Every structure is written in structure tokens, then in C-alpha cells.
């Protein structure tokens, strides 16, 4: 009966923890005590969540369905058997400070967790765990004062040099729906002349460490560095000189490169304690947020840190336009042998009795200008309704994109895409949900946009401004794809179409499921 009444934990209802990466580094949170951990393992890492699904906009935790790729979040028995996991057993005790969210920070593959404190029983009843990705979650968000003890098996961490001898494992991981072309070009550059999957992965990580520089774009004096990890941001990372980003972008880039080389790979977001921290209890602040990757080898999953070393960032190289030298000619310009002579005397006498004759050319010009003016006025009157439609759509788009909250901007982005599809002639089924509407249009990116809008509408955690910005970039791309499917005449008709101005079935109040 409990299974029938209580819904399982669905990670798609919550924003990806990697989307809020920069929020931990804001001045208000950078020095705030997030977690206090006793018994931290030697790798100094505390995982928040493991992300294995990339749709070109966000890297997110896998679905709630029990698939072989992502596993499922289920309630756990008293103890899990991790005897087959390669790693070292450890026991940590965590006390929650300023950290909030559904994801339960931990280390490695869980064997047992015991909650303590005044909310111990409610947290235990709300706990779910995905043994495939090693991610725990509680449906009641953690708050200050919550504590728990966790026993787990911590995976080994390998350096780029140690990866030279490994080979890809056989586990299944969801295939990325988008791979930037620039990533494949960078991977070919880093692995030129290298053979073997392990040596190529090591060479790619060395290339990122050599070319990459760290900047969060927040602190004083830090170079500008845009947040986000969508396909456009990864393209920007790999094409800018110098290469500039932080753990959010480098972890996603390394995971996608590992996938291209045949390694099952996923991104982990969590905290990393500084090397100089000593003592039995480690206090993590917001500035300790980080991201790294896990790759599977023939001996199991291992941890890999692709973050470049911290060093001064060189100035951005200006774009140098190509200078074209024009050939010099030895031919001199011809000399005018017959310069125009002014035969009129300096003080010519004009007879006032002679009236000037009308100039036929001037009169013709004035007549043409009058006709052209009336023609332009008539055309403006004819075009004014169409211009009003274009102005109304522009104002609607501006209000949606500048909505006061990130949730409203995300939902507005979905409505903008739905309106564009309606103007281009797509007819959704009656009372269609966002996902059903997206399936009518077709394409994985439209479906991903619908899921992001559903998650922003019904999730208990507010989306971040960075996620809203990524959604609008995806909307711009999808609108461009809709335009490319039509002829020039159909694109003009869609621009002045009134269908979307009267359409009320955009899924604004409908979720992904009923």
C-alpha cells in the first residue's frame, strides 16, 4: 500500500546541482559554513551528487526509471553490500550548517547511513539512494542542525600519468545528446600521435591542464568567466585564448572527451577541502565547491580531477585582423590638358527684366519626389498592421526574458518556443502537456526544454539565473531550427502570424505528467 500511495523520488523534479555551482562562490556564501565533516577520507572530497545525463543544456542526475544506464532512486535496506566495489572503506560524520538541498553529501558507495538529531526519524523515512551512481537524496530538504553518520567505500583517485595503463570499462551510461564540434577538434589536437584509449585520455587531460586557466569571474580582479556548462559555453571555453573557466566547465569537457574515447564517464559535484586543512573535523565553506569526473576502467570506477592548476591568467589576446597589402602602381594619373575655363567675367551684369525660365529637369525631379512620398505613405499605412504584430511579439518576448524570477524566465522561455512553433504551423493535441507538445514538434532539444520547464514549475527548489540564461539560449537555437525548416515566404508569414497571440494551449499550466 505504501508503494502505491507514495511516489518514488524523481531527480528530474529538482534542478541539476551543477547549475547552481557559481552560487556557492557568491560573497554571501563563499565564507559561510556549509558542512562539518569528521573522518574525511584522504582524497579530501565530499560528493553532493553524481551526474550522468547531458542534453546540451545541463548535466543532470539520471531519471527515476530503473534503467540499466542511470539506475533508480529507491529506499535501501538496513545495509548494502559493497564487497565488489574497488576502494577503501571509510566512516564519516556530517553536521549540516548552511547547506540546503535534497542531495545528501557523502563519499563513495554507501554501505549504511544513520541519521541523528531531532529530525532523525523523518530524514530516515525520506531517504532514497541510487546505487548505480552512488547518490543519496532526502525528499525533505536538509537544514541546519541535521546530522548523520555514513559508512561507504571510497573509489581510488588516479592522476593523468596513472591513466596511461587503463582501458575502458563496460558499464552503460546515457549517451550525450549534443557534442560540440569544437570538442572533437580539441580532442584530436591533444591526442595527435597517441594510440590507446588510456594514453589518449591522459593526453587530453594534460592538454586541458596546459591550456586551461581558472577564473570564477566573481572575485575582484578575476577575468570575466561566464557560468554555465551548455554546449555553447563548452564551445566558448575551447575557442577562447586563453582558455578560461572553472571546475564546472572543465569537468563537463573532460567527461565528454572521455565518452568520445570510449570510457563510461560522469560528472561529480561536491566539496574539496584545502590541502592545508588539519584536524579531526573539516569545515567546508561555499568556496570549497568543486567538480570532477569519474571514469570506469576494467578494474571499476575511479576518480579523476581535470581541474587545471591555479596560476596567473595571461591577458586575453586581441583579435588580429589580416592585413592585405595592396600593390603599388608606377602609372601616374593623366594630366588634364584642357582645364575648365571660367569664361564668365568677374562682374557679369544681369538684366533684371529677364525672368528665369523653368528648369524641366528640376520640375521632373520634384514630381518624382512627390509621387515617391505618397507611395511610401500608402505602403506605410498598408504595413502598419504587420508592424503592430511584430511590435507586440517583441514586447511579449522582452517581458518574458526579463521576468523578475528565474522560474518565470524559464517558463517564459518555453512559452516563447511554443508560440514560435504555433506560428510556424504546428498544431499540438488538445490539452497537451509540454512534453506532448515537444514530441509533436520533434527533436531531443525540444523535449529537454519541456522537461526543464516542468522542473522549474513543480520543483521545490528555485532554479538559478544561470539555468534561466541557458534555457533562453536553447530557445534562440530552437527558434532558428524552426525557421530553417521553412521557405523564406513561410518564415515571413510566421513572423506576422496572429496564431500565437490568440493561442492559449502553450502548456503554461500543465506539467509533464497528469
C-alpha positions in Angstrom: 0.0 0.0 0.0 2.9 2.4 0.8 4.4 1.8 -2.6 1.1 2.5 -4.3 0.4 5.7 -2.4 3.9 7.2 -2.0 5.6 8.3 -5.2 9.3 7.4 -5.8 12.0 10.1 -5.7 12.3 11.7 -9.2 15.5 13.6 -9.6 14.1 15.4 -12.7 11.9 17.4 -10.3 15.0 19.2 -9.0 17.5 21.5 -10.7 20.9 20.0 -11.5 23.2 20.8 -8.6 25.9 21.7 -11.2 23.6 24.6 -12.5 24.0 26.3 -9.1 27.8 25.9 -9.0 28.6 29.6 -9.0 26.0 30.4 -6.3 28.3 28.8 -3.7 31.1 31.3 -4.7 29.0 34.4 -4.3 30.2 36.7 -1.4 27.2 35.8 0.7 28.0 32.1 0.7 31.8 31.9 0.0 32.7 32.1 3.7 29.6 30.5 5.1 30.0 27.2 7.0 28.1 24.6 4.8 29.1 21.3 6.4 31.3 20.0 9.2 32.7 16.5 8.5 34.6 14.2 10.8 36.6 11.3 9.3 37.0 12.7 5.9 39.0 10.3 3.6 42.4 11.1 2.3 41.2 12.4 -1.1 39.5 15.3 0.9 36.4 15.0 -1.3 32.7 15.1 -0.3 30.3 14.3 -3.1 26.9 16.1 -3.4 25.6 14.2 -6.5 26.8 12.3 -9.5 25.5 13.5 -12.9 25.3 11.1 -15.9 22.8 12.7 -18.3 23.8 15.6 -20.7 21.3 17.2 -23.0 23.4 20.0 -24.3 22.0 22.5 -21.7 22.7 20.9 -18.3 24.4 17.8 -16.9 21.8 16.3 -14.6 21.2 13.3 -12.3 19.6 10.4 -14.2 15.9 9.6 -14.3 13.7 7.9 -11.7 13.1 5.0 -14.0 15.0 1.8 -13.3 17.2 1.7 -16.4 20.5 -0.1 -16.8 22.2 3.3 -17.6 21.1 5.5 -14.7 19.7 3.2 -12.1 16.9 4.3 -9.9 16.4 6.0 -6.5 14.9 3.5 -4.1 14.6 3.0 -0.4 17.5 1.0 1.0 17.6 -1.9 3.4 19.4 -1.7 6.7 22.8 -2.2 5.0 24.1 -2.5 1.4 26.8 -5.0 0.4 29.6 -3.2 -1.4 32.1 -6.1 -1.3 32.5 -6.0 -5.1 33.4 -2.2 -5.1 37.0 -1.3 -5.6 38.1 1.2 -2.9 38.8 1.9 0.7 36.2 1.7 3.5 35.6 4.8 5.5 33.2 6.2 8.1 32.3 9.9 8.2 30.0 12.0 10.4 28.4 15.1 8.8 26.7 18.1 10.6 24.7 20.4 8.3 25.3 24.1 8.5 24.3 26.5 5.7 23.9 23.8 3.1 20.4 23.2 1.7 19.0 20.9 -0.9 17.6 17.4 -1.4 21.0 15.8 -2.2 22.8 14.1 0.8 26.5 14.8 0.7 28.6 11.6 1.2 31.7 9.7 0.0 32.0 6.7 -2.3 29.4 3.8 -2.5 27.1 3.7 0.5 27.0 0.7 2.9 25.0 2.2 5.7 23.7 5.6 6.9 22.3 6.5 10.3 20.6 9.9 10.9 20.7 11.6 14.3 19.3 14.7 15.8 15.7 15.9 16.3 14.7 15.1 12.7 16.4 11.7 12.5 13.2 9.7 12.0 11.7 12.0 9.4 15.0 12.1 7.4 15.4 8.3 7.5 11.8 8.0 6.2 12.6 10.4 3.4 15.9 8.9 2.3 16.4 7.4 -1.2 19.6 6.1 -2.7 20.8 5.3 -6.3 23.4 2.6 -6.0 24.4 2.9 -9.7 25.6 6.5 -9.4 26.3 6.5 -5.6 23.9 9.4 -5.0 21.7 9.8 -1.9 18.7 12.2 -1.5 16.1 13.1 1.0 12.7 14.5 -0.1 12.7 16.8 2.9 15.4 19.4 2.3 18.4 19.3 4.7 18.6 22.2 7.2 21.0 23.5 9.9 21.5 21.0 12.7 20.8 17.8 10.8 23.5 15.2 11.2 24.2 11.7 10.1 26.9 9.0 10.0 27.8 7.2 6.8 29.8 4.1 6.1 31.0 3.8 2.5 33.6 2.5 0.1 35.7 5.4 -1.5 36.9 4.9 -5.1 40.6 5.4 -5.8 41.7 8.6 -7.4 44.0 8.4 -10.5 46.3 11.0 -12.0 46.8 11.6 -15.7 50.0 9.6 -15.6 48.2 6.6 -14.0 45.5 6.7 -16.7 48.2 5.6 -19.2 47.7 2.0 -18.3 43.9 1.7 -18.0 41.3 0.5 -20.5 37.5 1.5 -20.7 35.0 -0.5 -18.7 31.7 -1.9 -19.9 29.1 -0.1 -17.9 26.3 1.7 -19.8 26.0 5.5 -19.3 23.3 7.7 -21.0 24.6 8.9 -24.3 25.1 12.7 -24.5 22.5 14.2 -26.9 24.8 17.0 -28.0 28.6 17.0 -28.6 30.1 20.4 -29.7 32.2 20.2 -32.9 35.0 22.2 -31.2 35.3 19.5 -28.5 36.1 16.8 -31.1 38.7 19.2 -32.8 40.4 19.9 -29.4 40.4 16.2 -28.6 42.1 15.4 -32.0 44.7 18.1 -31.3 45.5 16.8 -27.8 45.7 13.1 -28.9 47.6 13.5 -32.2 50.2 10.8 -32.5 48.9 8.9 -29.3 47.4 5.4 -29.5 45.3 3.6 -27.0 42.2 4.8 -25.0 44.1 5.2 -21.7 47.0 7.1 -23.2 44.6 9.3 -25.2 42.6 10.2 -22.1 45.8 11.0 -20.2 46.9 13.2 -23.1 43.6 15.1 -23.3 43.8 15.8 -19.5 47.3 17.1 -19.9 46.2 19.3 -22.8 43.4 20.8 -20.6 45.8 21.4 -17.7 48.4 23.1 -20.1 45.9 25.3 -21.9 43.3 26.0 -19.2 43.2 28.7 -16.6 40.9 29.1 -13.6 38.5 32.1 -13.1 35.1 32.2 -11.5 34.5 35.7 -12.7 33.3 36.8 -9.3 36.1 38.0 -7.1 37.9 41.3 -7.5 40.5 41.2 -10.3 39.2 37.9 -11.7 38.9 37.9 -15.5 35.4 37.6 -16.9 34.3 34.0 -17.0 30.7 33.1 -17.8 28.9 30.4 -15.8 27.0 27.5 -17.3 28.0 24.3 -19.0 25.8 24.1 -22.1 27.2 23.3 -25.5 27.7 26.9 -26.3 29.7 27.5 -23.1 31.9 24.5 -23.8 32.5 25.8 -27.3 33.5 29.2 -25.8 35.9 27.5 -23.4 37.7 25.6 -26.1 37.9 28.5 -28.6 38.9 31.4 -26.3 42.6 32.3 -25.9 43.4 31.9 -23.1 41.1 29.1 -22.2 39.2 30.4 -19.2 36.6 28.7 -16.9 36.3 26.9 -13.6 35.6 23.3 -12.4 32.1 23.5 -13.8 33.3 23.8 -17.4 36.4 21.6 -17.1 34.6 18.7 -15.5 31.9 18.6 -18.3 34.6 19.0 -21.0 36.7 16.2 -19.6 33.7 13.9 -19.2 32.6 14.4 -22.8 36.1 13.8 -24.0 36.3 10.6 -22.0 33.0 9.5 -23.6 34.4 10.2 -27.1 37.3 7.9 -26.2 35.0 5.1 -25.2 35.1 5.5 -21.4 31.9 5.4 -19.4 32.1 8.8 -17.6 30.1 11.0 -15.4 30.4 14.4 -13.6 30.5 14.7 -9.8 29.8 17.9 -8.0 30.8 18.3 -4.4 33.3 19.9 -1.9 37.1 19.5 -1.8 38.9 20.5 1.4 42.1 22.6 1.0 45.4 20.7 1.4 46.5 22.7 4.4 43.3 21.7 6.5 44.3 19.7 9.6 42.3 18.3 12.5 39.7 15.6 13.0 36.8 17.8 11.8 36.8 19.6 8.5 34.6 22.7 7.9 33.5 23.1 4.3 32.6 26.6 3.2 30.9 27.7 -0.1 34.3 28.5 -1.6 35.3 24.8 -1.3 32.7 23.8 -4.0 34.3 21.8 -6.9 33.5 19.4 -9.6 35.4 16.4 -11.0 34.7 13.3 -13.1 34.5 9.5 -12.6 35.5 7.1 -15.4 35.1 3.4 -15.4 38.1 1.2 -16.2 38.3 -2.6 -16.4 39.0 -2.5 -12.7 36.0 -0.4 -11.7 35.1 3.3 -11.3 37.9 5.7 -10.5 38.0 9.4 -9.6 39.8 11.9 -11.9 40.3 15.6 -11.3 40.6 17.5 -14.6 40.9 21.0 -13.0 43.9 22.9 -14.3 46.5 24.2 -11.8 45.8 27.6 -10.2 48.1 30.2 -11.8 48.0 33.8 -13.0 45.8 34.3 -16.1 47.6 35.9 -19.1 45.8 38.8 -20.8 43.3 38.0 -23.5 44.9 38.1 -26.9 43.1 40.6 -29.2 41.9 39.5 -32.5 44.4 40.5 -35.1 42.8 41.3 -38.5 44.6 40.1 -41.5 46.4 42.9 -43.3 46.2 42.9 -47.1 49.0 44.8 -48.8 47.9 46.5 -52.0 50.4 46.6 -54.9 51.8 50.0 -55.8 51.4 51.2 -59.4 54.0 53.2 -61.3 51.5 54.6 -63.7 50.9 58.3 -63.0 47.4 59.8 -63.4 46.8 61.6 -66.7 47.3 65.3 -66.8 44.3 67.3 -67.8 45.5 69.4 -70.8 42.2 71.2 -71.1 41.3 72.6 -67.7 37.9 74.1 -67.5 38.0 77.8 -68.1 35.6 80.2 -66.5 34.7 82.4 -69.4 32.2 84.5 -67.4 33.6 87.9 -66.5 34.1 88.5 -62.8 31.3 91.1 -62.7 28.7 90.0 -65.2 25.7 92.3 -65.4 22.3 90.6 -65.1 19.3 92.2 -66.7 16.6 92.2 -64.1 14.0 92.4 -66.7 14.8 88.9 -67.9 12.8 86.3 -65.8 14.5 82.9 -65.3 13.0 80.1 -67.4 11.7 77.0 -65.6 14.1 74.1 -65.5 12.4 71.0 -66.9 14.8 68.6 -65.1 14.1 70.2 -61.7 10.4 70.1 -62.3 10.6 66.4 -63.2 12.6 65.7 -60.1 10.1 67.4 -57.9 7.2 65.5 -59.5 9.1 62.2 -58.9 9.7 63.1 -55.2 6.1 63.9 -54.6 4.9 60.6 -56.2 7.5 58.6 -54.2 6.4 60.3 -50.9 2.8 59.4 -51.4 3.8 55.9 -52.4 5.8 55.5 -49.2 2.9 56.9 -47.1 0.5 54.4 -48.6 2.9 51.5 -48.1 3.4 52.5 -44.5 -0.4 52.5 -43.9 -0.7 49.1 -45.5 2.3 47.7 -43.5 1.2 49.2 -40.1 -0.9 46.2 -39.0 2.0 43.9 -39.7 4.4 46.2 -37.8 2.0 46.2 -34.9 2.1 42.4 -34.8 5.9 42.4 -34.8 6.0 45.0 -32.1 3.5 43.0 -29.9 5.6 39.9 -30.3 8.8 41.8 -29.5 7.3 43.3 -26.3 5.9 39.8 -25.3 9.4 38.3 -25.7 11.1 41.1 -23.8 8.7 40.8 -20.8 9.2 37.0 -20.7 13.0 37.3 -20.9 13.2 40.0 -18.2 10.7 38.4 -15.8 11.6 39.1 -12.1 12.4 35.4 -11.1 14.4 32.7 -12.8 11.4 30.3 -12.7 9.3 32.8 -14.6 12.0 33.4 -17.1 12.3 29.6 -17.7 8.6 29.1 -18.1 8.5 32.2 -20.3 11.2 30.7 -22.5 9.1 27.6 -23.0 6.1 29.8 -23.9 8.2 31.7 -26.4 9.3 28.5 -28.1 5.7 27.1 -28.1 4.4 30.4 -29.6 7.1 30.2 -32.3 6.1 26.6 -33.1 2.4 27.6 -33.4 3.3 30.5 -35.7 5.2 28.0 -37.9 2.1 25.8 -38.3 2.5 23.2 -35.6 -0.9 22.1 -34.0 -0.4 20.5 -30.6 -3.0 17.9 -29.4 -5.9 19.4 -27.3 -4.8 19.9 -23.7 -1.3 18.7 -24.5 1.4 18.7 -21.8 4.7 20.4 -22.5 6.4 17.1 -23.3 3.5 16.0 -25.6 3.8 19.4 -27.4 7.6 18.9 -27.7 7.0 15.4 -29.2 4.7 17.0 -31.8 7.5 19.3 -32.9 10.2 16.6 -32.7 13.8 16.7 -31.6 15.6 15.9 -28.4 16.4 19.5 -27.5 12.7 20.5 -27.6 11.9 17.5 -25.3 14.8 18.6 -23.0 13.4 22.2 -22.9 10.0 20.9 -21.9 11.5 18.9 -19.1 13.5 21.8 -17.8 10.3 24.0 -17.8 8.4 21.3 -15.9 11.1 21.0 -13.4 11.2 24.8 -12.8 7.4 24.9 -12.4 6.9 22.0 -10.0 10.3 21.6 -8.2 10.5 22.7 -4.6 14.0 24.2 -5.3 14.1 27.5 -7.1 16.1 27.5 -10.4 19.2 29.7 -10.7 19.6 32.7 -13.0 22.3 30.8 -14.9 19.9 28.0 -15.7 17.4 30.6 -17.0 20.1 32.1 -19.2 20.9 28.6 -20.6 17.2 28.0 -21.3 16.9 31.2 -23.3 20.0 30.4 -25.3 18.4 27.0 -26.1 15.1 28.8 -27.1 17.0 31.0 -29.5 18.6 27.9 -31.1 15.3 26.1 -31.4 13.6 29.1 -33.0 16.4 29.2 -35.5 15.9 25.5 -36.3 12.1 26.1 -36.8 13.0 28.9 -39.3 15.4 26.7 -41.2 12.7 24.1 -41.9 10.5 26.6 -43.8 10.9 28.6 -47.0 11.6 32.4 -46.9 7.9 33.1 -47.7 6.7 30.8 -44.8 9.2 32.4 -42.5 7.7 35.8 -43.4 4.1 34.5 -42.8 5.2 33.1 -39.4 6.7 36.4 -38.3 3.4 38.2 -38.8 1.1 35.3 -37.8 -1.6 36.1 -35.3 -2.0 32.4 -34.2 0.3 32.7 -31.2 -1.3 35.9 -30.0 -4.6 34.1 -29.5 -3.2 30.7 -28.6 -3.9 29.6 -25.0 -2.7 26.0 -25.1 1.0 26.5 -24.5 1.3 24.2 -21.6 1.7 27.1 -19.1 -0.3 25.3 -16.5 0.3 21.7 -17.5 3.0 19.5 -16.2 4.9 16.7 -17.7 2.6 14.1 -16.3 -1.0 14.2 -15.1 
